């Protein structure tokens, strides 16, 4: 699954992004996915659940990739 997410603010927390984009069914499931090491931000494993995701970032894991762009781009 390849998605583009339009960010309407300065940043979004990693867990919130995973939940909004449908990668995780709930916030708890998103936190579990991150804690297990199944998420990469810009190609680097990310273990911080509240990592600030900004425009230009790429969040990926098994079977999905999300490109974050600024709203209006």
N, C-alpha and C positions, 0 to 999 in steps of 0.2 A: 504494500500500500504506500503510495507516494502522495503526500499532502502538502499544501501551502497554507500557512496560518497567518492571517493579517492581524498584527499586534496594534492595538489602539492606544497603548500607553508606552512608558519607557521600558518596562520589562514585565514578564510573567514568571511565576514560580514554576519550576520544572514539573512538579506533581500536578499543578493546575492545568498545564498545557496537555499533559498526557490524558487527563480526565476529559477535558473539553474536546480533544481531537478523537476521542473514542478508543484510544489505545488501552485504557484501563476503565473498568466499569464504575469505580469509585475512587475517592481520595485515598482510602486505605490500600486498595489494590495498586494504585500508582506508587505509593510509598514503598510497598513491598517489592515492586518491580525494580525500583531504583536501588533499594537496599541490597538486593540480590546481585547487583552489578550488571543488570541487563540493558542499561541505557548508556548511550554515548552522546556527548555534545561536541560537535565539531571534531569527531573522530577520536575523542578521548573519553575513556570510561568516567562516568559521573556518579558519585555516591551521595552527593548532597541533595536531599529531597527538595529543598527550597532554593536551589541554584537559580540565579536570575538569568532568564533566557531573553536575549535582546534581538532586535532585527539583525538579520545576517547570519544568525545561528542555524545550525542543522542538528536536529535531534533524531537519533536513530536507534534501532534495536532490531531484534529478530522479526523480519517480515514487514517493517515499516520505516519510513523516513519522513520527517516533517521539516520543511524549510520555513523559517520565520521571516516575514517581511513586514515593514512598516505599513500601516493602513494607508491606502492611497497610492502605493507604489505599483 
